[in-house]
Amino acid sequence: MMAVGRSAGTVLLICLSFFVAVTGESPYRFFNWNVTYGDIYPLGVRQQGILINGQFPGPDIHSVTNDNLIINVHNSLDEPFLISW
């Protein structure tokens, strides 16, 4: 009788562990971008360009399907700036 209770408890514990191990939520990825003017050197010639966090081209976004991206953009330019993708 004790063995039946122990094996039933073990099966219940295993079943509950599957529910704990599986998560269905999508992760959030946070980015802060500062958009400024700066010098870039395409083909070795200095030009003024638009930089994101001091980089040209801008930073890479490493994400997968169903990731939630939160991107805070601070426009330090003297004109409106549009990002589209």
C-alpha positions in Angstrom: 0.0 0.0 0.0 2.9 2.3 0.8 4.5 1.6 -2.6 1.3 2.6 -4.5 1.2 6.0 -2.6 4.8 6.6 -3.2 4.6 5.9 -7.0 1.5 8.0 -7.3 3.3 10.8 -5.5 6.3 10.4 -7.9 4.1 10.5 -11.0 2.3 13.6 -9.6 5.6 15.3 -8.9 6.9 14.6 -12.4 3.7 15.9 -14.0 3.9 19.1 -12.0 7.5 19.6 -13.0 6.5 19.8 -16.6 4.2 22.7 -16.0 6.9 24.5 -14.1 9.6 24.0 -16.7 7.5 25.2 -19.7 7.1 29.0 -20.0 5.1 30.6 -22.8 6.0 34.2 -22.4 8.0 36.2 -25.0 11.1 38.0 -23.7 11.5 41.7 -23.8 14.6 43.4 -25.2 15.3 47.0 -24.3 17.4 49.5 -26.3 18.2 53.2 -25.7 19.3 55.0 -28.8 20.6 58.6 -29.0 20.5 60.0 -32.6 23.1 62.6 -33.3 25.2 64.1 -36.2 28.8 63.1 -36.5 31.6 62.6 -39.0 31.6 59.4 -41.1 34.2 58.4 -43.7 32.6 56.5 -46.5 35.3 55.7 -49.1 37.8 57.7 -47.0 36.1 61.0 -47.5 34.8 62.9 -44.5 31.0 63.6 -44.5 28.5 64.6 -41.9 26.2 61.7 -41.2 23.5 60.5 -38.7 24.8 58.3 -35.9 22.9 56.1 -33.5 24.8 55.9 -30.2 27.9 57.2 -32.0 27.8 54.4 -34.6 27.3 54.3 -38.4 25.7 52.1 -39.4 23.6 51.9 -36.3 23.7 49.1 -33.7 22.6 45.5 -34.5 19.4 44.2 -33.0 19.7 40.5 -32.1 16.2 39.1 -31.7 14.1 36.1 -32.7 10.5 35.7 -33.6 8.1 36.8 -30.9 10.6 38.9 -29.0 9.2 42.2 -27.8 11.4 45.1 -28.6 11.2 48.3 -26.6 13.4 51.0 -28.3 13.6 54.4 -26.6 14.9 56.9 -29.2 16.2 60.4 -28.2 16.4 62.7 -31.2 19.3 65.1 -30.7 19.1 66.3 -34.3 17.8 69.8 -35.2 15.2 68.2 -37.5 12.6 65.4 -37.3 14.0 61.9 -37.7 12.1 58.8 -39.0 13.1 55.1 -38.4 11.2 52.5 -40.3 11.6 48.7 -40.9 
